[in-house]
């Protein structure tokens, strides 16, 4: 839980990863929507907790290089439908 901007309460913060299938799935959000990657998947699978950090670093680098622009554009289009 984190405080809200006006300090009147707290809100839950959803984690960017979750454990399942013997590993971890890492998801990336743009606003309220999850970004979809190859084959319309909205998560990257990693085998261990160390891989979660590597996946998050890779997503940050991809965002800085503009590689997520297409996924962001598709999430906006999906939201309008």
Secondary structure, DSSP 8 states (H G I E B T S, - for coil): -EE-TTSS-EE----SEEEETTEEEE--EETTEE---GGG-S-EEESSHHHHHHHHHHHHHHHHTTTTHHHHHHHHHHHH-
